């Protein structure tokens, strides 16, 4: 019997499961935990599905658990990725698509954007089941002319289409200096900032925006109106700052994206003022009013409304019928007009200037767009991912409907 005033202890040996780290300082934790297990003449339990080996023993009445995580130290999201990946496969998604989607959702969670993180699992499984999207679809990339691509998402999920589009446009723009793609016939694209980060880290100015989905997904009113005539039509811009620390703006043309309202609803939270109106056009702080005929308000009044209308014209009139949204992605090499070293010098000087500017709050700090996501991702790698109770319950319920239990992973 373990004394109640002596709680169980945990000893974790951290390392990196790759031969190149064998017998290096990066695997001191593995060496220690392995030596301890050998000296105690006990065996590890194989829990690789959950991402670790573990075992238990008692010493002087204390129950001690020994844990050897088999994920890289800076990859704390692996068990969550495996859980989401397997739930998607069980729900009909191809293994290759599931891998891309799971990595994207966990990355969004790590970067502090839960509105576009794992809470989307239930939506994607539902859309596949209802044949809104084809879970096994492969995007088709066609070169229309020099510097211009068309990516047909084949009615699949937009995360896969946008990832393939970003890869293809980066490759073409490396040669042409500038390239663009129209991305059509795809479902939800996830966190658009992810693609701008990828492009910026590859040396490009990235601009993307989407629209054309109002007939199925209209949920934003124009300035002065109460009928939703457009969707949240996101805009994203990105440029290199410091190495692997890009400057990225990623915003919906509404004050809040619909996914953020969904998170508030799942967690039982009220909304701030000026986020939604109810079905009668009156301001509301109750998330349920959004789902009962209400709508989102445009950000900054006429500015958000104008951006949304342009995106709707592009997505519909320019690119045609949409599954959810159609997208335009434009990349320009940052050294197209001057040397890369000159760009990097000027960019770093400006980044430092912004970061060192005086905050209004003496205890505050001025940060760049995208900086919050970068710092939160680093924190998540070090401390793990925190998911709210409401979101956890929703994703485990969605996965369990397809026979995937979280107990096998966590």
C-alpha positions in Angstrom: 0.0 0.0 0.0 1.4 3.4 -1.0 1.1 6.0 1.8 -1.4 8.7 0.8 1.0 11.4 1.9 3.7 10.0 -0.5 2.4 10.6 -4.1 3.8 8.6 -7.0 7.0 9.9 -8.5 7.8 10.1 -12.2 11.3 9.9 -13.8 11.5 10.8 -17.5 14.5 10.1 -19.6 14.5 12.5 -22.6 16.4 11.8 -25.8 16.2 11.6 -29.6 15.3 8.3 -31.2 17.8 8.4 -34.1 21.1 6.6 -34.5 22.9 9.9 -35.2 22.3 10.9 -31.6 23.5 7.6 -30.2 26.3 8.2 -27.6 26.0 11.9 -27.7 24.9 14.5 -25.1 21.5 14.7 -26.8 20.7 11.2 -25.5 21.9 11.5 -21.9 18.3 11.0 -20.7 18.0 7.8 -22.7 21.3 6.5 -21.3 20.2 7.3 -17.7 16.8 5.7 -17.9 18.1 2.6 -19.7 20.9 2.2 -17.1 18.4 2.5 -14.3 16.0 -0.1 -15.8 19.0 -2.5 -16.3 20.2 -2.0 -12.7 16.7 -2.7 -11.4 16.5 -5.8 -13.6 13.0 -4.8 -14.8 11.6 -4.5 -18.4 10.0 -1.6 -20.2 6.3 -1.9 -21.4 6.0 -1.3 -25.1 3.7 1.6 -25.6 5.1 2.8 -28.9 1.6 3.5 -30.2 1.4 6.1 -27.5 4.9 7.3 -28.3 6.8 5.9 -25.3 8.2 3.0 -23.2 7.3 2.9 -19.5 7.6 0.7 -16.4 6.9 0.9 -12.7 8.7 -0.1 -9.5 8.5 0.6 -5.8 11.3 2.0 -3.6 10.8 2.5 0.2 7.0 2.5 -0.3 7.0 5.0 -3.1 5.5 4.0 -6.5 7.8 5.3 -9.2 7.1 5.3 -12.9 10.0 5.4 -15.4 9.1 6.9 -18.8 11.2 6.9 -22.0 9.4 9.1 -24.7 10.3 7.8 -28.2 9.5 11.2 -29.8 12.1 13.8 -30.6 12.5 16.3 -27.8 11.2 19.1 -30.0 8.3 17.1 -31.3 5.8 16.9 -28.5 2.8 16.7 -30.7 3.5 13.1 -32.1 0.9 11.2 -30.0 -1.8 13.8 -30.9 -0.8 13.6 -34.6 -1.1 9.8 -34.5 -4.5 10.0 -32.9 -5.8 12.5 -35.4 -4.2 10.6 -38.3 -5.7 7.3 -37.4 -9.2 8.8 -36.8 -9.1 10.4 -40.3 -8.0 7.0 -41.9 -10.8 5.3 -40.0 -13.2 7.9 -41.4 -12.2 7.2 -45.0 -9.3 9.6 -45.7 -6.3 8.2 -47.5 -3.2 7.6 -45.4 -1.3 10.3 -47.4 -4.0 12.9 -46.9 -4.5 12.0 -43.3 -0.8 12.5 -42.6 -0.8 16.0 -44.1 -4.1 17.0 -42.4 -3.0 15.7 -38.9 0.3 17.5 -39.1 -1.4 20.7 -40.1 -4.0 20.6 -37.3 -1.5 19.8 -34.6 0.8 22.6 -35.9 -2.2 25.1 -35.6 -2.8 23.9 -32.1 0.9 24.3 -31.1 0.8 27.8 -32.6 -2.1 28.9 -30.5 -4.8 28.9 -33.1 -7.3 26.4 -31.8 -10.0 27.7 -34.0 -8.2 26.0 -36.9 -6.7 23.1 -34.9 -7.8 19.7 -33.8 -11.3 20.9 -33.1 -11.9 20.6 -36.9 -11.6 16.8 -36.8 -15.4 16.3 -36.3 -16.1 18.7 -39.2 -13.8 16.9 -41.6 -15.1 13.4 -40.7 -18.7 14.7 -41.1 -18.0 16.3 -44.5 -16.4 13.1 -45.8 -19.3 11.0 -44.5 -21.8 13.4 -46.1 -19.9 13.5 -49.4 -19.2 17.2 -49.2 -15.6 16.4 -49.9 -13.8 13.3 -51.3 -11.4 12.2 -48.5 -9.2 10.3 -50.9 -8.9 13.0 -53.6 -5.6 14.0 -55.1 -5.1 17.6 -56.3 -4.2 18.1 -59.9 -1.6 20.8 -60.7 -1.6 22.2 -64.3 0.7 24.9 -65.6 -1.4 27.4 -67.6 1.5 29.5 -68.8 4.8 30.9 -67.5 4.5 31.7 -63.9 0.8 30.7 -63.6 -0.6 27.4 -62.2 -4.1 26.0 -61.7 -4.5 23.6 -58.8 -7.7 21.6 -59.0 -8.4 20.1 -55.5 -10.6 17.4 -57.0 -13.2 18.1 -54.4 -10.9 17.0 -51.7 -9.9 18.7 -48.4 -8.3 22.1 -48.9 -5.4 21.5 -46.6 -3.9 18.9 -49.0 -4.7 21.1 -52.1 -3.1 24.2 -50.5 0.0 22.3 -49.4 0.5 20.9 -52.9 -0.2 24.4 -54.4 2.3 26.1 -52.1 5.0 23.5 -52.9 4.3 23.9 -56.6 4.3 27.7 -56.6 7.5 27.9 -54.6 9.2 25.6 -57.1 8.0 27.6 -60.1 8.7 31.0 -58.5 12.3 29.9 -57.8 12.8 29.9 -61.6 10.5 32.7 -62.7 11.0 35.1 -59.8 7.3 35.4 -59.4 4.5 32.9 -59.7 0.8 32.5 -58.9 -1.8 29.8 -58.6 -5.6 29.6 -58.6 -6.7 26.9 -56.3 -10.2 25.6 -56.9 -12.6 22.7 -56.0 -11.4 22.1 -52.5 -12.7 22.0 -49.0 -11.4 23.7 -45.8 -7.8 24.8 -46.1 -7.0 25.0 -42.4 -4.8 27.8 -41.0 -3.7 29.8 -44.0 -0.8 31.3 -42.1 1.0 27.9 -42.4 1.4 28.3 -46.1 2.6 31.9 -45.8 5.2 30.7 -43.2 6.4 28.0 -45.6 6.7 30.5 -48.5 8.4 33.2 -46.3 10.9 30.7 -44.9 11.7 29.9 -48.5 12.5 33.5 -49.4 9.2 34.9 -50.8 6.7 37.6 -50.3 3.4 35.6 -50.1 -0.1 36.9 -50.7 -3.2 34.8 -50.6 -6.9 35.3 -50.2 -10.0 33.2 -50.7 -13.7 33.6 -51.5 -16.6 32.5 -53.7 -18.3 30.3 -51.1 -21.2 32.5 -50.1 -23.9 30.3 -51.6 -23.1 27.5 -49.3 -21.1 29.2 -46.6 -22.3 32.8 -46.5 -22.0 34.0 -42.9 -20.7 37.6 -43.0 -22.8 40.7 -43.6 -21.6 43.7 -45.7 -21.1 47.0 -43.9 -24.5 48.4 -43.0 -26.4 45.2 -44.0 -27.9 42.2 -42.1 -28.0 39.6 -44.8 -24.8 37.4 -45.1 -23.6 37.9 -48.7 -20.1 36.6 -48.3 -17.9 34.3 -46.1 -15.0 35.1 -43.8 -12.8 35.2 -47.0 -9.4 35.2 -45.3 -6.3 37.2 -46.4 -2.8 36.1 -45.6 0.5 38.0 -46.2 4.0 36.8 -45.2 7.6 37.8 -45.6 10.9 36.6 -44.2 12.1 38.3 -41.0 14.7 36.5 -39.0 15.6 33.0 -40.0 12.7 30.7 -39.3 10.9 33.6 -37.7 8.7 35.0 -40.6 6.4 38.0 -40.4 2.9 36.7 -41.2 -0.5 38.4 -41.2 -3.4 35.9 -41.3 -6.9 37.3 -40.8 -10.5 36.8 -41.7 -12.4 39.8 -43.1 -14.8 39.4 -40.1 -14.0 40.4 -36.6 -13.8 36.8 -35.7 -13.5 33.7 -37.9 -16.4 31.2 -37.6 -14.1 28.6 -36.0 -13.4 30.9 -33.1 -17.1 31.2 -32.4 -17.3 27.4 -32.5 -14.5 27.2 -29.9 -16.4 29.7 -27.6 -19.6 27.7 -28.1 -17.8 24.4 -27.3 -16.3 25.9 -24.1 -19.6 27.6 -23.0 -18.1 31.1 -23.3 -19.9 34.3 -24.2 -18.6 36.4 -27.2 -17.3 39.9 -27.0 -19.4 42.7 -28.4 -19.4 43.4 -32.1 -18.6 39.9 -33.2 -22.0 38.6 -34.4 -25.6 39.7 -34.9 -28.7 37.5 -34.4 -31.2 36.7 -37.1 -33.0 40.0 -36.5 -29.8 42.0 -37.1 -29.2 42.8 -33.4 -25.9 42.6 -31.7 -25.4 39.4 -29.6 -22.8 37.8 -27.3 -24.5 34.4 -27.4 -22.7 32.0 -29.8 -26.0 30.1 -30.3 -27.4 33.1 -32.1 -24.8 32.7 -34.8 -26.0 29.2 -35.5 -29.7 30.2 -35.3 -29.7 32.5 -38.4 -27.2 35.1 -37.2 -24.1 36.3 -39.0 -20.6 37.6 -38.4 -19.8 41.4 -38.6 -17.0 42.6 -41.0 -13.8 43.8 -39.3 -13.2 47.5 -39.2 -16.5 48.2 -40.9 -16.0 49.3 -44.5 -12.5 47.9 -44.6 -13.3 44.3 -43.9 -16.5 44.6 -46.0 -14.5 45.9 -49.0 -11.8 43.2 -48.7 -14.5 40.5 -48.4 -16.3 41.8 -51.5 -13.1 41.8 -53.6 -12.3 38.2 -52.4 -15.8 37.1 -53.3 -15.5 38.5 -56.8 -12.1 36.8 -57.2 -13.2 33.4 -55.9 -16.5 33.3 -57.8 -16.4 35.5 -60.9 -12.7 34.9 -61.6 -12.2 31.2 -60.6 -15.7 29.7 -60.8 -17.9 27.5 -58.6 -16.4 26.7 -55.2 -16.7 23.7 -52.9 -15.9 25.9 -49.9 -13.7 28.8 -51.1 -11.5 29.2 -54.2 -8.1 30.8 -53.6 -5.4 32.9 -55.2 -1.8 32.5 -54.1 0.9 34.9 -55.3 4.7 34.5 -54.5 7.5 37.0 -55.4 11.1 36.4 -54.5 12.3 38.9 -52.0 15.6 39.3 -53.9 13.8 40.0 -57.2 14.6 43.7 -57.0 17.8 43.8 -54.9 20.2 41.3 -53.4 19.1 38.9 -50.8 21.8 40.1 -48.4 20.4 43.7 -48.7 16.9 42.4 -48.1 18.0 40.5 -45.0 19.9 43.4 -43.6 17.0 45.8 -44.0 14.4 43.3 -42.8 16.4 42.5 -39.6 16.9 46.3 -38.9 13.2 46.9 -39.2 12.2 43.8 -37.1 14.5 45.0 -34.4 13.1 48.6 -34.7 9.5 47.3 -34.2 10.5 45.0 -31.3 12.4 47.7 -29.5 9.7 50.3 -29.9 8.1 51.6 -26.7 4.9 49.9 -25.6 1.9 51.9 -24.3 1.8 49.5 -21.3 5.1 49.8 -19.4 4.8 46.0 -18.7 3.9 45.1 -22.2 5.8 44.3 -25.4 5.5 45.2 -29.0 5.5 42.1 -31.2 5.4 41.5 -34.9 2.5 39.6 -36.7 3.4 35.9 -36.6 5.7 36.3 -33.6 3.1 35.0 -31.1 2.6 31.9 -33.2 6.4 31.3 -33.4 6.9 31.7 -29.6 3.8 29.6 -28.7 5.1 26.7 -31.0 8.4 26.7 -29.2 6.7 26.7 -25.8 4.5 23.8 -27.0 7.6 21.8 -28.1 9.1 22.3 -24.6 6.0 22.0 -22.4 3.5 20.1 -24.4 0.1 21.0 -26.0 -2.8 22.2 -23.9 -6.3 21.5 -25.2 -9.4 22.7 -23.6 -11.9 20.3 -22.0 -14.6 21.2 -24.4 -12.5 20.6 -27.5 -11.0 17.4 -26.1 -14.4 16.0 -25.5 -15.6 16.9 -29.0 -12.6 15.3 -30.8 -12.5 12.2 -28.7 -16.3 11.7 -29.3 -15.7 12.2 -33.1 -12.9 9.7 -33.2 -14.7 7.1 -31.0 -17.5 7.1 -33.6 -15.0 5.5 -36.0 -13.5 3.1 -33.4 -10.5 5.2 -32.4 -10.0 5.5 -28.6 -7.7 8.1 -27.1 -6.7 5.5 -24.5 -4.5 3.9 -27.1 -2.5 7.0 -27.6 -2.3 9.1 -24.4 
